[in-house]
Amino acid sequence: LYWDAIQLWVESYVQTEYSSDATVVSDSALQNWVGDLKSNGNVGRFCTVGGQVQDDIQTRDCLTEVLSHLIWQASVGHAVTNFPQKFIGQYVPIQFAGPLMNGPSDPALTKADKESGMAFMKMMPKPKPALKQRDFGGLLGSVHHTVLGRYTTTALSSKFGAAKKQFKAAIANIGTTVVQRNTPCAKQGVVSRLTCKETRRNSFQAYNILLPDKVPQSINI
């Protein structure tokens, strides 16, 4: 959902800013950025055109692909991996960092450990590291700055107004879809008017990480 909205927004922006592929090539600031990415960032692949990997940005389509990936990764990609740390990463038994054992195959575990369930308990970190993980997960998942699509009035030229309006509308529609998919369901509509075939809710807890007001413009922490 977000990828389609971002790609359409970026495509509209690029098509408005650059009248042709030639103007992309002649943009010195853009090409200096590409050169910096190649020399200092060791970037060797920017996009794929006609099944061929491109090591330069010389077309509007390539620029659209690159910018779409950057925006998605820094906003939606960041939200989906970072913000769950508040309620998933904080609960050490589900997702603990630095286990003391390597898992069921660890030679230090005995048959009795595996049969009794102690194998799992022995993988758990000690209390102090566990508390640090809890606190760090809470920090990672709690820092929120900006919201995707909410640009200041002076951030963009008026020539991008129509595309920006369309982007914001697309994000609003995504919010409606996420809410609908989070609606509790029942096999025969006992709990909700929606059956489980109409909604994708398949857990006790609603998945709110990608609600529009929780997706930032860029990486927060």
C-alpha positions in Angstrom: 0.0 0.0 0.0 2.6 2.5 1.1 5.0 1.6 -1.7 2.4 2.3 -4.4 1.6 5.6 -2.8 5.2 6.7 -2.5 6.2 5.6 -6.0 3.3 7.5 -7.5 4.2 10.6 -5.5 7.9 10.4 -6.4 7.0 9.8 -10.1 4.8 12.8 -10.2 7.5 14.9 -8.5 10.3 13.8 -10.8 8.1 14.2 -14.0 7.3 17.7 -12.8 10.8 18.7 -11.9 12.6 17.1 -14.9 11.1 17.6 -18.4 13.2 14.8 -19.9 16.0 12.3 -19.2 18.4 14.8 -20.6 17.6 17.2 -17.8 18.4 14.4 -15.3 21.8 14.0 -16.8 22.5 17.7 -16.9 21.6 18.3 -13.3 25.0 18.9 -11.8 23.9 18.7 -8.2 22.2 15.4 -8.7 25.1 13.9 -10.6 27.5 15.1 -7.9 25.4 13.2 -5.4 25.5 10.1 -7.6 29.3 10.4 -7.9 29.6 10.8 -4.1 27.4 7.7 -3.5 29.6 5.7 -5.9 33.0 6.9 -4.6 32.4 7.3 -0.9 29.3 5.1 -0.4 30.5 2.2 -2.7 27.1 2.1 -4.4 27.3 0.2 -7.6 23.6 -0.3 -8.4 21.0 2.3 -8.6 18.1 0.9 -10.6 17.1 -1.7 -13.1 16.0 -0.7 -16.6 14.9 -3.4 -19.1 16.3 -6.1 -16.8 19.7 -4.4 -16.8 21.3 -3.0 -13.7 22.3 0.6 -14.0 25.3 2.0 -12.3 24.3 5.6 -12.9 21.1 7.7 -12.7 20.5 8.9 -16.3 16.7 8.7 -16.7 13.6 9.9 -14.9 12.5 6.3 -14.3 15.8 5.4 -12.6 15.6 8.5 -10.4 12.1 7.7 -9.5 13.1 4.1 -8.5 16.0 5.3 -6.4 14.1 8.1 -4.6 11.1 5.8 -3.9 13.4 3.2 -2.3 15.0 5.9 -0.1 11.8 7.4 1.1 10.2 4.0 1.7 13.2 2.7 3.7 13.6 5.8 5.8 9.8 6.0 6.6 7.8 2.9 6.3 10.7 0.5 6.5 12.0 2.3 9.6 8.6 2.2 11.2 7.9 -1.4 10.6 11.3 -2.5 12.1 11.9 0.1 14.8 8.6 0.9 16.5 7.6 -2.7 17.3 10.6 -2.8 19.7 8.4 -1.0 22.2 6.0 -3.9 22.7 7.9 -6.8 21.1 11.5 -6.0 21.9 10.7 -5.1 25.5 9.3 -8.6 26.1 12.5 -10.5 26.5 11.1 -14.1 26.2 9.9 -13.4 22.7 12.9 -11.6 21.2 16.0 -11.6 23.4 19.3 -10.3 22.2 22.5 -12.2 23.0 21.2 -15.6 24.2 23.4 -17.5 26.5 22.9 -20.7 24.5 22.9 -21.3 20.8 19.5 -23.1 20.8 18.4 -26.7 21.0 21.5 -27.9 19.2 23.9 -26.4 21.8 26.0 -29.3 23.1 25.9 -27.8 26.6 22.2 -28.7 26.8 21.3 -32.1 28.2 18.4 -34.3 27.1 16.7 -33.5 30.4 17.0 -29.7 29.6 15.2 -30.2 26.3 12.5 -32.5 27.7 11.7 -30.3 30.7 11.8 -26.9 28.9 14.9 -25.7 30.7 16.7 -25.5 27.4 14.6 -22.4 26.7 15.2 -20.9 30.1 18.9 -21.4 29.9 18.9 -19.4 26.7 17.5 -16.4 28.5 19.8 -13.5 29.4 20.6 -12.6 33.0 18.4 -10.1 34.7 20.6 -7.0 34.1 21.0 -7.5 30.3 17.3 -8.3 30.2 16.4 -5.0 31.9 18.8 -3.1 29.5 17.0 -4.7 26.5 13.6 -3.8 27.9 14.7 -0.1 28.4 16.4 0.1 25.1 13.4 -1.4 23.3 11.2 1.1 25.0 13.4 4.0 23.8 13.6 2.8 20.2 9.9 2.4 19.9 8.9 5.6 21.6 10.7 8.3 19.7 8.5 9.7 17.0 9.2 12.8 14.9 7.2 14.0 11.9 4.6 12.2 9.8 4.9 10.9 6.3 3.3 13.3 3.8 2.9 16.3 6.2 5.2 18.8 4.6 5.4 22.4 5.7 3.8 25.0 3.4 7.3 26.3 2.4 8.9 22.9 1.9 7.7 22.4 -1.7 7.0 24.6 -4.6 3.3 25.2 -5.6 4.0 23.3 -8.8 3.9 20.1 -6.8 0.6 20.9 -5.1 -1.6 18.5 -7.1 0.8 15.6 -6.6 1.2 16.4 -2.9 -2.6 16.5 -2.5 -2.9 13.1 -4.2 -0.2 11.6 -2.0 -1.9 12.8 1.2 -5.2 11.4 0.0 -3.5 8.0 -0.8 -2.1 7.9 2.8 -5.5 8.6 4.2 -6.9 5.7 2.2 -4.2 3.5 3.6 -5.2 4.4 7.1 -8.8 3.4 6.3 -7.6 0.1 5.0 -5.4 -0.6 8.0 -8.3 0.1 10.4 -10.5 -2.2 8.4 -8.0 -5.0 8.4 -7.5 -4.6 12.1 -11.2 -5.1 12.8 -11.9 -8.1 15.0 -13.6 -10.9 13.1 -15.5 -14.1 13.7 -16.1 -17.1 11.5 -19.8 -16.3 11.4 -19.8 -12.7 12.4 -20.6 -13.3 16.1 -18.0 -10.8 17.4 -18.0 -8.5 14.4 -20.1 -7.8 11.4 -17.0 -8.7 9.4 -16.1 -12.3 8.8 -12.5 -13.4 8.8 -12.6 -13.6 5.0 -13.3 -9.8 4.9 -10.6 -8.7 7.3 -7.0 -9.8 7.8 -7.1 -9.5 11.6 -5.5 -12.8 12.7 -4.2 -11.9 16.2 -5.6 -10.8 19.6 -3.7 -7.5 19.4 -4.3 -5.0 16.6 -1.4 -4.1 14.4 -1.2 -0.4 14.5 2.5 0.2 13.6 1.7 1.4 10.1 -1.2 3.6 10.8 -0.5 6.9 8.9 0.0 9.0 12.0 2.8 6.6 13.2 4.8 6.5 10.0 7.6 9.2 10.0 9.1 11.2 7.2 12.5 9.7 8.0 14.5 7.7 10.5 13.8 9.0 14.0 16.5 7.2 16.0 
